[in-house]
Amino acid sequence: MKSLRLGSASWRRFIVSRRRGGSSRTVVERDVQRILASVRRDGDAALVRLTKKLDGVELTTRGLRAPAREVRQLARAADPALVAALRAMARQIEAFHTRQGSRGFTLRAPDGSKLEERVLPIDSAGLYVPGGAGAYPSSVLMNAIPARVAGVSRIVVATPPRALESNPAIAAALVLLGLEASVLRVGGAQAIAALAYGTRAVSPVAKIVGPGNAYVAAAKRQVRGLVEIDQEAGPSEVVILADDSVSAAWVAADLLAQAEHGSGDEMVVLVTPSPALEASVLRHLEDGVKNVANVAMARRALRSGAVVRVVDLEAGVAAVNALAPEHAQIMTRGAARLARRIVAGAVFVGRFAPVAAGDYGIGPSHVLPTNGAARFSSPLSVLDFQRRQSVISVTRRGLNRIANGVSAVARAEGFPGHARSVELRVSGVLDR
């Protein structure tokens, strides 16, 4: 890990290097554009053709949807202890998300007019579940439960054709949520196209969420506007603010937990005013990296990571906020006080709150903004599956009260038709 000082030229270069948005995606974007056009034109036939070409699996148009009985059968192959853990995790996630959302409000005027904001669920959502190493049952729960709590009536799950067979825990998570009858056995950009445009096998949805590879991300970007999408997530990130009150072994373990995700581009950063803690953490990292998953990629993530030396914890808060990471851990004296000023997707406070606990079952969503987007973005929540609409009920007295102002501003903006639509009602010309 690089050793940096807050405010130095190398620190500024490190900040710039972590902003990965806007990188060149030309080849992927062109390929995805062709896939989307093919599905939009040929529907299910294109899904069958692309699944054979890209996944090596031959399906029929009738076989694009997985039968519920098949998903339940696959789910039975999952470890019962794991299923029990997923069930407990789902309860925690639902308990947290049930407290989110809004019921709207009503403002009543003395003249009888009424202004309302109604909060309603979107009617449908598509959940993309990747195959291979990126297929996590915990992510199924984290994406689907907020949608269900919001009241979304139709959730469609799209996943590559072999995903459920290779990972029965995914099937178990879907059964746990009652989604076994809603599975489309299609992956990649073609799955996003099916969810956005609709085919005979699946009706289009209002919003698409869930992680995926570069092709899935590009497809989501290209269909946005026709449907809504979740935020585009990058590799996992953790920034730990720690002083000499915490175990260096614990700090190192938490850094390694993020480094093992497997892309090699994970952001692992320690911010500390303690030279002794820095030296001890680096030793523990070297000893511990051989014991994590994806050792080669974890070493790569550590090489691009950093220890940021600061003069005190106040400067440490500034360093964390400059990165606005996906996860921030505050393991210091007075951690609760410092945590109130931290900017991150999720903030973990104290020695006994590692990011891993948040990944598996505490309750808040682990679908979080990355690449510094925590400065302006939020974790996936019930709010992401709701829409708000205004409802305006105006009485005669209410319109009389505002008519002169509406007319004056409309005419000043060059819209006499707007003004006249109000003036006619006030004058009573059409009131007969």
N, C-alpha and C positions, 0 to 999 in steps of 0.2 A: 504494500500500500504506500502511496505517495505521502510524504509529510509536507503539509502546507501551513502557511500562516495566514490568518484572516486578513484580507485587504491587500495581500501581495499580488504581484502580476500572475504568479502561478495559480493563485486562488481564483482570480478573475477568469483565467483561461479554463480552469476546471468548471466553473459555473457555465460558461458558454458551451463546453463540451457536453454537458448534461442536457442541454436543450436540443433534443433530437428531431423536433418537428420540422417539417418542410424538406426533409431529405428527398433525394431523387427516387421516384417510384415508377419511372416511365414505362419500363417493360412490363411490370406487374399490372399497372393501370390499363395498358393496352390489351393484355391478355384477358383481364377481367371484363373489360368493355365488350369483348367478343362473346364471352360466356354469358353475360347478362342479355345481350341482344339475342343470342341463340335461344335462351329459355323464354324470353319474352315472345319470341316468334313461334317457337315450336312446343312450348309447354312441357308436358310429361315426357314426350318423345325425346326432347333435348336432355331432360334429367336422366333418362335411361342411357342415352348415348354417352353423355359426359361421365356418368358413373362408371361405365365400362372402360372408357378411355383413361380417366384420371385415377380411379380407384381399383380398376381391375376386377370389378364385381359386376356380374350380369344380372340385372333385375328386369322384371316386367313392369308395365305401367301399373298393374294391380298390386305389385309387390313393393311399390314405393312407400306405402304406409305399412308400418310394422303392426301386425295383429296384437291386440292387448294380451291375449293368452301367451303369445311368444315372449313378450317382454316380462310377464310375470314368471314364466318358466326360467328365463335367464336370470331373473332376480334371485331365484331360489339357490343359485350357485354361489351367491355372495356369502361371506363369512358372517354367521349370526351375530357374533360380538360386534362386528363392524356395523351391521344393520342397526343394532341396539344403540350404538354410539351416534349414528346418523339420526336416529329417531330423537334422542335426547338433544342433539344439536339443533334439529328442526324446531323443537319446542322453545329453545332459547332464542333462536332467530325470530320466531313468530312473536314471542312475548315482547321483544324489543321493538319490532316494526309495527306492532299493533298500536304503539303510542305515537306513531308518526302520522303525518297527514293533517288535513284540516277539514272542517265541516262547512266552511264558508261563513258568510255573515249577511245580515240584512240591515239596511239603513232606512228608516221611515221618516218622511218629512211631515210637518204639520198639515200640509195641504192634501195629504193622502197618497202622495207619490211614494214609490218604493223602489229602492235600488238593492239588488242582490248579487252576491258572488256565489255561484253554485260550484261545488267541487264534485266531479263525477269521474268514475274510472274510464280509462280508454277501453274500447270494446274487445281488443285482441292484442296479443303480444307473441312474438316469435323468440324462442330461446335457442341459441346456437350452442351445441355441446361438441367441442372438438374430439377427435379420436386420438389414439396414441398416448404419448406421455403427458399431453396436456388435458386429458379427460379426468376431471376431478369431481367426485360426487359432492364435495363441499360447495363447489361453485354452482352446481345445479340447485342446491338449496338456497344459496345466497342470491341467486337471480330470480328463482321462481317464487319464493315465499313472499317477497315484497309485492310482486304482481298479484298474487292471490289475496293478500291482505288488503290491497287497494280495491279489490272487487273485480278484477279483469275476468270476464266470463269465458274467454277462449284463449288458451295458451297452447301453442304448437311448438314442439321440440324437433329441431333438425340436427341430425348427427350422422357422421359417415357410416356406411353400410355395415362395417365390421365392428363398430365401436362398442356396442352392447355385449357382443360375444367376447371381446377381448377384455372387457372390464365390467363384470356383473354388478359391481357396486354402483355403477351408473344406472343400470336397470333397477336396482334396489331403491335408489334415491327417487327415481321416477315413479315407481309403484308407491313408495311412501307418500308422495305428494298427489297421488291419484292421476298421474299424467300418462299412464301406460297405453292409453288408447289414442294418444295424440302425437305419436312419433313418426317423423318422416325420415326414412333411411337414405338421406342424401347429405353430403358434406360439401365443403368448399364454397367458392363463389356461386356455384349453381344453386346451392341451398338458400343463400341469401336472395338470389333472384326469385326463387319459388315463393319465399316468404313475402317478398315485396310486390311481385306482379300477380301471384296466384297462378295455379294450374288446375287441371281437373282433380288432382290428388290433394290439393291444399288451397284453401281460400286465403287471400292476402291478409296480412296483419297490419296493425297501426304502428307498432314499434318493434324493433329487433334489438335484442341484447345478447350478451355472452361473448366470451373470448374466442379468438381464432388466429390463424396464421396471417401472413401478409396479404394473401388473396382474399380471405374473409374480410379483413380490415378494409381493403381497397373496395370490395363490393359494397360494404356498408356505407363507405363515403359516397360512392356513386349513386346509390339509391336514396340517399338522404334527401328529403324534400317530398318525395313520393310517400315515404314513411319516415318516422323518427328513429334514431338510433341512440345507443348509449355512447359514452365517451370512448375514445380510442385509447386503449391502455397500452403502455409500454412495459418493458421488463420491470421486475419487482425492485423496490427501493426501500432502504432503511437508513435513517440518520440517527445516531445515538449520541445524546448529550450526557456525558458522564464525568464525575469527579472522582477523587480518591476514596470516596466513601463506599464504593461498590466493588464487587469482585471482578477482577480482570478476566477470569475464566468465564463468568456469566456474559460479560460484554462480548468476548470473542465468540461464544456459542451463538449469541443473537445475530452477530454479523454473518457467521457461517450459515445460519438458517436461511438467510436471504440469498446468499451467494450460491446455494446449492440448487436453485430453481432450474438452471441448466442452459440458459441462453449465452452466458458469459458476459452479458451486457448489464447485469444487475448493478444497482448503485448501492455500495456499502461504504458508509462514512462514519467515522468516530470524530466527534467534536469534544475536545477536552482542554482544561487548563493545566492538566497534570502530566509532566514528562514521565513520571514513574509509571502511571497508568498506561500511557502510550506504549512504553517499552514492554511492559508485561503483557498487554493485549496482543502485540505483534508476535511475541513468543508463543502464546496460546494459539494464535491463528495458524502458525506454521505447524504446530503439533496436531491441531484438530482437523485441518483441511482434508487429511487422508481418510477421515471417517465419515465424510458427508457423501450424499449422492452427487453424481456428475463432477467428479474430482477435477478433471481437466478444465471444465468450464467454470467451476468455482474458483480455481486458481487464477483464471483469466479475469474474473470479476474482481478478485482481490487486488490484482495488479493494477486495474484501472480505478480502484477505490482510493480512499484517502483518509488520513488522520489530519484533522484541522486543529491546529494549536491556537488557543485564544487566551487572552490575558485574564479573563474571569468569566463567570457564568452568564453575566449580562451580555457580553460579547458572543458567548455561545448561543444564546437565543437568536441574536442577529444572524449568525452563521446558519443555523437551522432554517430560519425563515427565508434566507436568500435562496436556499435550495427548494423550499416548499415541498418536501418529499411526500411520497405515498404513505410511509409510516415514519413516525418520529417516536423514539423512546427517550424518556427523561429519567435518568437514574443518578440523582444528585441529592445533596442536602436541599431541603425546601423545594422538592420536585413539584408539588402541587401548585405552589405559587408561580413557578416558572412556566408550567404547562399551560396556564391560562393565556399566555401570550404567544404560544407556538402556532405557526401556520403549517398544517399538514393534513393529509387525507384522514388519518387517524392518529391520535396522540395516546401513547401508552405511558402511564404515570407510575413511577416507583419501580423498585427492584423486582417485584413479583408480578409484573405485567409485561411479559415478553410478547412480541408480535405474534409468535406462534399460537398463543392463547386466543388472540383475535381471529386468527385464520380458522380455528377449529372450535367454534361453539359458544363463545361468550355471548353473542347476540347481534351486535352491529355488523353491517355488511362488510365483507372483505373486498368488495368491488369498489376500488378507490381511484381517484385521479393520480396520474403519474406525470413525469416530465415537467414538474413545476406547476401543473394545472391546479393544484390545491390552492393557489392564490385566488382563483376565481370559480372553482368547481367544487362539487360535493360528492360524497359517497352515493352509490346507488341506493335508492330508498323508495318507500311507498309513493312519494311525490312524483317520482319518475313515471309512474303508471296512472297518474291522474291528470285530468284536464280541468281547466277552470273556464267558466263562461259567465258573462255578465247578463243579468236579466233586469230590464228597465221597464217599470210600470209607472206611467205619468198620468195624473188627473188633469182635468181642464184647468183647475186653479194652479196646478204645478206648471203647466206649460205657459200659462199667462205670466207666471212669476219670472221665467227665464227667457221669454220670447224676444224681448228687446235686445238682450245681450247676444243671443244666438244670431239674430238677424244682422246686427251690426258687424259681428266678427265674420260671418259668412260673406257679406257683401264686400268687406274690406279685403277678403282673400280671393275675391273674384268669382264667387259662386252664388249668383242670384237665385238659382234654382233651389239651393239649400234654404236660403232665407224664405223664399216663397212657400215652401212646404210647411214651414212653421207659421208664417203670417196668415195663410189661408185659414188655418185652424183657429187662430186667435180672433180673426175678423168674423168668423162664423159663416164665411161665404159658402162653404160646402156642408154646413150643418143643417141639412134639410133633406 
